Amino acid sequence: MIRHILSEAFNALSHYKLRSVLTMLSVTWGIASLVLLLSYGNGFAIALVQAFDQIGKDLIVIFPGQTSEQAGGERAGRRILLELRDVDALREGVPTIEAVSPEARRFLPVNFGYRTRNYSVAGVHAAYGRIRQAEVAEGRFLSEDDVLHRRRVAVIGADLKKELFSGMPAIGADIKISGAKFTVIGVLEKKTQITNYAMPDDRSAFVPYSTLATMMYVRYLDDIVVLPVQNHFRQRIIEDLRAALARAHHFGTRDERAVVILDWNEFRGIVTNLSFGLQVLLTIIGALTLSIGAVGVMNIMLVSVAERTREIGILKALGARRRHILGQILLEGLSMTAAGGLCGFALAALLTKLIGTLPLLGPLFEDTSGQSDVHLAISFPALATASAVLIVVGLVAGLIPAVRAARLDPVQAMRSE
């Protein structure tokens, strides 16, 4: 019986070849549009999160603050300034941190040859590179020996190198920072980060904190950067950080204004939610586009039912039950939808291959590597979502005409002309 229903359904589709093909084309375009939109949404989300993470994955930044409560005999409103000893206090008092580094920034003249410009110069420790994901394109980052021996070495950002060296080799070259000679030991990779708490890394120079301290007064830090051992229990880690600083500066452990602790993962959650919202919106738009094709399938099937009313009446008179008629018409609609969907998947795969990459943050940051752009690729979630929408659309498009055909009265149907 099932084989007979399948045979009748495909015979009906082959009888109206042109009409069936045109209907399938509308489904093909709808499913291709849906898959492309889902692929773009997924690529956009990946590019956005990667750009955000370039500031430092799992980063925690501690800034100076002002007490809002009385504690330890000290008045409220007292300024809490961060010092190098606080870095040691955190390292010794909080076992759940993997790395910690001070950061003292100054705007200083940096010159190479006849070119002189003011840039942000940051005094940091060697762990800073790991905490902030400061990957080097050339050379190396600062080492513990550089900090210990107060070496006059510098790691420069990609834009700083471009502006000062104009394509000339930078590694091993001598630059002057506020009149003091430093040797360039590393150049950072181009960053397309969309967030920052200081100057962009591309326009900064990084030197050992101990070396910068010999040149100028940097007792008080701009901030302290921290990398936790693991990403779990971050609220507990933040409480431990505040408690360690509270012991060092004699303020209340619950005084959140004494030092400002920013958990960058909280902002990452906002970015993730925004990208998810965009993906939902694109899915809705794609589903609406596909529904236009579904309306076409439904209209064609309704026309087919109207043209075959007499045939359906004869089938019912010969003993065909309602479920047989329902199954045949529904199968015809699902067949057209499925065939159009398969063609749509193939078309989407071809278009994503041809398009490849779409610009996003690259032109903004003058980055030609493409790492910050949208890379179109058909992912399994996109296929699963598109398939689910296709199944729902196919069922709705085929079920309405099928129910109408199954409810036809055989006597009235055979009288139809």
Number of C-alpha atoms within 10 A of each C-alpha: 7 10 8 10 18 16 12 16 19 15 12 17 18 13 10 11 11 11 13 22 16 15 23 27 20 24 33 27 21 24 32 28 24 30 30 24 23 30 25 24 24 24 23 23 22 18 22 24 18 17 20 22 21 18 23 23 18 20 19 22 17 20 18 19 18 18 20 18 17 15 15 10 8 14 12 14 14 15 14 19 18 22 19 17 12 18 18 14 15 24 19 11 16 19 13 18 18 15 17 24 25 27 23 23 22 15 15 17 15 23 21 18 10 6 10 15 14 15 19 22 27 25 26 26 22 22 21 25 20 17 22 20 15 21 17 19 14 15 14 17 25 22 15 12 11 20 21 13 11 17 19 21 24 28 29 26 24 20 22 21 24 14 14 19 16 11 9 10 10 23 18 13 13 19 21 17 25 15 12 12 16 19 18 23 21 24 26 25 17 21 21 26 21 16 15 13 9 11 14 17 26 22 18 24 27 28 29 27 25 19 19 24 14 10 12 10 9 19 13 14 19 20 23 24 23 27 23 21 14 12 13 9 10 17 11 11 20 18 15 19 24 25 21 20 22 19 14 13 16 16 28 21 17 13 18 17 18 27 23 16 21 16 17 19 18 10 13 18 12 11 16 16 13 14 21 16 14 18 21 14 15 21 23 15 16 22 22 14 19 25 23 16 25 28 19 18 30 24 17 19 25 20 13 17 20 17 13 18 22 20 16 22 22 16 16 21 15 10 9 14 12 15 11 19 22 21 20 24 28 24 22 24 29 22 20 24 30 19 15 27 27 17 19 24 23 14 19 24 17 13 15 18 13 10 11 12 17 16 14 17 20 17 12 10 16 11 15 12 9 16 19 27 23 24 22 24 22 20 13 9 12 21 16 12 15 23 18 12 19 25 15 12 24 27 18 20 26 30 21 18 24 27 17 15 26 23 11 19 14 20 13 11 20 19 10 14 8
